[in-house]
């Protein structure tokens, strides 16, 4: 059977008009296949029913039941009232219950869908469980369909049924065919290309051909800015360092600790090396976290005075550190003067917030109450809108006076105080449209207006947004001169999933989407932040995994953000207070944070995991961060360079290149996500623009200092690299050294070289590598300590280049051995140790 699917262009572009337009409402059909659940005995079609619960029906509070009208075990229902561009989350349930039989039990494990123009049909199998013995049904997916030249595309096989083989055909791709289940393909020429998959077993097959599935465009890089060269450090002032002994961090304490972050001297390597600071809210607030502001032009008195802040700001700038502050524009505190006057009926401030005589009755995006008539014992005659909770009433940006007031506050901090920009909180909720509470056209227009105001105040200032949405939605906030960039939450999750599962695929796949879709390099990278469980908890308190995760986001494209204490392995799980605990400076009482009683006790692991202890351990997590940040800062291609994924022979390795437009000083990054050593890793560079077809390369490891850690050159399989001896969960950054094989003079002249075997000591096998500057007759022999020859590894003519030979000493006794290389007139000997 052959099926051909039409190519649908997904239109997510929202047209913004200056006058208010009602959003286009469309219907959405939900279909869920229950046949496998029935067959497995998990669902009784005679006595039970299926329903859908999601953000659109108060998570099942308003029951929406599906029907099996065709008696084919496919249940469906059509629901209206959705808006083009709206993103929903949902699950299917059995009998309208949250009893563990719902799909993907637990919070947060939801399906999501973005509403499109025209027909919208969601068709899935319940719990994504399909009959494994059914007939083959070919299907595939890739998040990267519109790509640029030299892009590597990861194909995800989604075929169902009993399948024993896969046959792929890739028009315009390399390879052109594949028998792998989930192949990786490079596209190097522009055009639109078909993809075909034949899924088979011994008796039957199914073919899926999608015409023009991949569209390849010529890549164009854009401008980069000072923030692309910056590594930011997120700080909760309350928890960073207390200078006064009152148990609360303050600006004087932060100023005292600036040398830890960056001492201002590029020649030293004792500081962390960050060049930017993001301060969580610093304005006066009734809560510990500060996200409900009382006065936007003030400094929280717990942290000091405005003069204290200015002294900190000057000290940071003297060290070359940029400073951005949290600007919470979506909502205020109920104690803000504006809200108090609005609640009292003051005609000027009444419309600074949204009020209703009665409770409109609808809920928020995660089912929360959003209309309130009381807070902390204070009761109001009417209901006010507050998305997050009753203590944070949302500002009403339908009122031009609100926008003018908030824009003036932005000008104050940029022009009068001198901060370098803002982290914008909750950017997707700024402007509501009736019951549509996020991602409205008015919200997108607001950020375009804000950006124009910000750049008028200072063209070098910037704003980064918290758009906690899937990439395709978050992307809207960076286009059309809105925010300068946003944080990439999906990429952060992909990194953590990949590290935990020792699987490079989700990282490479989503990195390609992000790299292709965003304006060039305009996205923020991170692991976790102040709203999430700390990364050490997410990674099971595994230091080696933490090192690998840090390496990924500090070497991949993007603008990296560290959350304070991440570099010393701080722990923290919700509630939020416990992911914002005092910084761990030393093993002294209270982790060296305060000489008084801390506002909250530090983590129990502070005696071992702190700055003082880790600075003295050259292999610590802290020193790993220092090394990676310094490497990034000293190599421009790691900050503003381009990116190209490399195709590897293993799923537990991620490899990629960073390079500048002139292809000068290219870096190859290879990160082993697994817990096993890799003695020989193969990379496929076929059709890559970064290699010369008539050249061989030797790889020098810039982090370990090991020369000749691998080589690259033409082979029967195309153009490949061989990387040797990659330690478990290790980060390796290589500088390729080019040696021409053409008739031209080599770019670099090297003599014969015999390298130290690896590993050494070894048991029972090791690798011996050597370099030949020209073709020669070669002999490589091994001797014991008495001079008796125990093995001849090579005795033949060999071509110029790097060569690797494995020596297996299983039959030999422990002891010292010698190996000798003879090539023409060259001879050299090295020593190795066998330990059994």
C-alpha positions, 0 to 999 in steps of 0.5 A, spaced: 500 500 500 502 506 498 500 513 501 502 520 499 500 526 504 500 533 501 504 538 504 501 543 509 504 549 510 503 551 518 501 558 518 502 561 525 503 568 523 499 573 527 497 580 523 497 585 528 492 591 527 492 598 531 485 597 532 482 591 536 480 585 532 476 579 535 480 573 534 478 568 529 474 562 532 475 555 530 473 548 532 477 542 534 476 535 533 479 530 538 480 523 536 483 517 540 484 510 538 482 505 544 483 499 540 489 497 544 486 499 550 480 494 549 485 489 547 489 489 553 483 489 557 485 496 560 478 499 557 471 496 557 467 499 551 461 497 554 461 500 561 466 505 560 467 512 557 473 516 554 473 524 556 478 530 554 481 534 560 485 540 558 486 548 559 480 549 555 475 546 560 478 547 567 481 540 566 475 536 566 471 540 570 466 541 565 466 534 562 467 533 555 465 526 553 468 522 546 463 518 542 465 511 538 460 513 533 463 508 527 464 502 532 471 502 530 474 503 537 476 511 535 472 515 539 471 523 537 468 529 539 468 536 536 469 542 540 468 549 538 471 556 541 478 555 539 483 561 537 488 561 531 495 561 534 492 559 541 496 553 544 492 548 549 494 542 553 490 536 554 490 529 556 485 523 555 481 520 561 477 514 562 470 515 566 472 523 567 477 521 573 484 522 575 485 515 578 492 513 575 488 511 569 489 517 565 494 518 560 501 519 562 499 520 570 502 526 574 502 533 573 506 536 567 506 530 563 501 533 558 499 533 550 500 540 547 497 543 540 497 549 537 491 551 533 491 552 526 487 556 521 482 551 517 481 544 519 484 542 526 484 534 527 488 531 533 488 524 532 492 519 537 492 513 540 491 513 548 497 513 552 501 513 545 500 505 546 499 501 539 498 494 538 505 491 537 503 485 533 498 489 528 500 490 520 506 495 519 503 503 518 509 507 516 510 514 519 515 519 521 516 526 523 522 531 524 521 538 527 526 541 522 522 541 515 524 548 513 532 548 514 538 551 511 544 548 507 549 544 511 543 542 516 543 535 519 536 533 520 534 527 525 528 523 523 524 520 528 520 513 526 513 513 528 511 507 524 506 502 528 505 495 528 510 489 527 516 492 523 522 488 522 526 493 517 525 500 515 528 503 508 528 510 507 529 514 501 532 521 502 531 526 495 537 531 496 540 528 502 546 524 504 545 519 505 540 518 500 538 511 503 538 508 510 536 502 513 536 505 520 530 506 524 531 513 526 536 516 521 540 522 521 541 526 514 545 532 512 542 537 506 547 541 503 543 544 497 537 548 496 531 546 494 524 542 496 525 534 497 521 528 498 522 523 503 519 516 503 519 510 508 517 503 507 516 499 514 516 492 513 516 485 516 517 478 513 510 478 510 507 485 509 509 492 508 507 499 508 510 505 504 509 513 506 511 518 501 511 525 503 513 530 497 517 536 498 517 534 505 524 538 507 525 545 504 532 547 504 534 554 504 541 558 503 543 560 510 544 567 512 547 570 518 544 576 522 547 581 527 550 579 533 550 584 539 554 585 546 550 580 550 552 574 545 559 575 548 556 575 555 555 569 560 550 571 565 549 569 572 542 570 575 542 572 583 537 572 588 540 578 592 536 575 599 540 569 598 547 571 596 551 574 601 549 578 608 554 584 609 550 586 615 549 580 619 541 580 619 541 574 615 538 577 609 543 578 603 544 585 601 548 590 595 554 591 600 555 583 600 554 583 593 559 588 592 564 584 596 563 578 592 564 581 585 571 579 585 569 571 585 564 573 579 569 577 575 575 580 578 576 585 572 583 582 570 583 578 564 590 575 566 587 571 572 583 565 572 581 564 579 574 568 578 568 565 575 569 569 569 562 571 568 560 578 564 553 579 566 549 579 572 541 578 572 538 580 579 531 577 581 526 583 583 530 588 587 524 593 588 520 594 595 515 588 596 511 585 601 514 578 599 520 575 600 521 573 592 519 580 590 515 579 584 509 583 587 512 590 587 510 596 591 514 601 588 518 600 581 522 606 583 525 604 589 530 599 592 527 593 597 530 596 604 532 589 606 537 589 600 540 596 602 539 603 599 539 606 592 546 609 593 548 601 595 545 599 589 549 604 585 555 603 588 554 595 586 552 597 579 559 602 578 563 596 581 560 591 576 561 596 570 568 597 573 570 589 572 566 589 565 560 586 568 553 588 565 547 588 570 540 587 568 534 587 573 527 583 573 522 588 571 515 585 573 510 589 568 504 584 568 502 585 575 503 589 581 502 588 589 495 589 592 499 594 596 502 598 590 499 605 591 496 604 584 492 598 586 489 602 593 487 608 589 484 603 584 480 599 589 478 606 592 475 608 586 479 614 584 477 616 577 485 616 574 487 609 577 480 606 577 482 603 570 489 601 571 486 594 573 481 590 571 474 590 575 468 586 574 461 587 578 461 579 578 466 573 578 466 572 570 467 565 572 473 562 567 480 560 570 487 561 568 491 557 563 493 551 569 486 551 572 487 557 577 482 562 580 484 569 576 478 573 579 478 575 586 475 579 591 479 579 597 486 578 599 490 577 606 483 579 610 482 585 605 475 585 602 473 588 595 466 590 593 468 587 586 472 582 583 479 584 580 483 580 575 490 577 578 493 571 573 498 568 578 494 569 585 490 574 589 496 578 591 498 580 584 493 584 580 494 584 573 495 591 570 490 593 565 494 595 558 488 597 555 489 604 559 494 608 555 496 611 562 498 604 564 503 603 558 506 610 559 507 610 566 511 603 565 515 605 560 517 611 564 519 607 569 523 603 564 526 610 562 528 611 569 532 605 570 536 605 563 537 613 563 537 615 570 540 609 574 544 606 568 542 598 568 544 595 562 537 592 560 531 588 563 529 581 564 522 581 563 517 577 567 511 573 564 511 576 557 506 572 554 500 574 559 501 582 558 494 583 555 488 579 555 483 579 550 476 577 554 478 569 556 484 569 552 489 570 557 496 569 553 499 570 547 494 575 544 495 580 538 495 585 543 501 582 547 505 582 541 504 589 539 505 591 546 512 588 546 514 591 539 512 598 543 516 597 549 522 595 545 521 601 541 521 605 547 527 602 550 531 603 544 530 610 544 532 611 551 539 607 549 540 603 543 545 598 547 540 596 552 536 590 551 530 586 554 530 578 555 523 575 556 520 569 560 516 566 554 515 559 558 512 556 552 514 551 546 519 554 541 514 555 536 510 560 540 516 563 544 519 565 537 513 570 536 516 574 541 523 575 538 521 577 531 518 583 528 522 588 533 519 585 539 524 583 545 531 582 543 531 574 545 527 570 550 529 564 554 529 557 550 525 552 555 524 547 550 532 546 549 533 546 556 529 541 557 532 537 551 539 538 554 537 535 561 533 529 558 539 528 553 544 528 559 539 523 564 538 518 558 545 518 555 542 520 549 544 526 544 538 525 539 533 530 543 539 535 544 541 535 537 534 535 534 531 541 538 538 545 537 537 544 530 530 547 530 532 553 535 538 555 531 534 555 524 528 558 527 530 564 531 534 570 529 541 568 529 543 566 536 538 570 539 536 566 544 538 564 552 540 558 554 540 555 561 539 549 565 534 551 570 532 557 574 529 560 580 522 557 578 524 550 577 528 544 581 535 545 581 539 542 576 543 537 581 536 534 583 534 534 576 540 530 575 540 525 581 546 529 584 551 526 579 556 531 579 559 528 572 552 529 569 552 536 572 559 537 568 556 534 562 550 539 562 554 545 563 559 543 558 553 543 553 549 550 554 556 553 555 559 551 548 552 550 544 549 556 540 545 561 545 546 566 550 548 562 557 545 564 564 547 560 570 543 560 576 547 562 582 550 556 586 549 551 580 556 551 579 557 548 586 552 543 586 547 547 590 540 542 591 533 545 591 526 542 590 520 546 590 517 549 594 520 555 591 523 558 597 527 551 597 530 553 590 532 560 592 536 558 599 543 561 601 549 561 597 554 556 599 561 560 600 564 555 605 564 550 610 563 555 616 556 555 620 551 558 615 555 556 609 559 562 610 553 566 608 551 570 614 554 571 621 547 572 623 541 567 623 539 566 615 533 568 613 532 560 611 537 555 613 542 553 607 542 546 604 545 540 608 550 539 603 554 545 604 560 543 608 562 539 602 559 543 596 561 550 597 566 555 593 572 554 598 572 547 598 571 546 590 576 552 589 582 547 592 579 541 587 582 542 580 577 536 578 571 540 582 564 542 578 566 549 580 573 549 576 569 545 570 565 551 570 571 556 570 574 553 565 568 552 560 566 560 561 574 562 560 574 558 554 568 561 551 570 568 553 577 567 549 574 564 543 570 568 539 567 563 535 564 560 541 560 566 542 558 569 535 560 563 531 556 558 527 554 551 528 554 545 525 552 538 528 556 532 526 553 525 525 556 520 530 556 513 530 553 513 537 547 515 540 551 517 547 555 522 544 554 529 541 559 532 537 558 539 533 563 544 530 563 552 532 566 556 527 566 563 524 564 566 517 572 565 514 572 558 517 578 560 521 580 557 528 574 552 527 573 548 534 570 541 534 566 539 541 565 532 542 561 530 549 560 523 551 554 523 555 555 516 557 558 512 563 563 508 559 569 510 555 569 510 548 576 508 545 574 509 537 569 514 535 567 515 528 564 522 525 561 522 518 563 529 515 560 527 508 558 534 504 560 538 510 563 545 508 568 545 514 572 539 511 577 539 504 576 533 500 583 533 499 586 534 506 587 530 512 586 533 519 589 531 526 585 533 532 589 536 538 585 536 545 585 543 547 582 542 554 587 536 556 593 538 552 593 532 548 596 532 541 593 527 536 587 525 539 584 523 533 584 524 525 580 526 519 580 524 512 577 521 506 575 514 506 571 509 503 565 511 507 566 518 505 569 523 509 570 521 516 573 523 523 576 518 528 576 520 535 580 516 540 580 515 547 574 519 550 573 518 557 566 517 560 561 523 561 567 528 558 568 534 555 573 534 549 574 541 545 579 539 539 582 544 534 583 541 527 590 541 524 590 541 517 595 537 512 594 537 505 594 531 501 594 535 494 600 537 490 601 543 494 605 544 500 602 542 507 599 548 511 604 545 517 610 541 517 611 536 522 616 530 523 614 523 524 611 522 531 610 516 536 605 518 541 604 515 548 599 509 548 592 510 551 590 508 556 596 507 560 597 503 565 592 498 561 589 492 561 588 488 557 588 492 551 591 499 549 591 504 543 598 506 540 598 512 535 603 515 530 604 520 525 607 519 518 609 526 514 610 521 508 609 514 505 614 509 508 615 502 510 613 501 517 614 497 523 611 497 529 614 492 534 613 491 542 618 488 547 618 486 554 623 488 559 628 483 557 628 486 550 624 479 547 620 481 542 612 479 544 608 482 538 609 485 531 603 490 530 605 493 523 610 491 518 608 494 511 608 500 507 603 505 510 600 512 507 602 519 510 597 521 516 595 519 523 595 511 524 592 507 530 594 500 532 590 496 538 595 492 542 591 486 546 596 484 551 591 478 554 596 473 553 602 477 557 603 478 564 603 484 568 609 489 567 613 494 563 613 493 555 616 498 550 614 499 543 618 501 537 616 505 531 621 504 525 619 508 518 624 509 513 630 513 517 626 514 523 626 510 529 623 512 536 621 508 542 616 509 548 614 505 554 607 502 557 605 498 563 600 492 563 597 491 570 592 485 571 
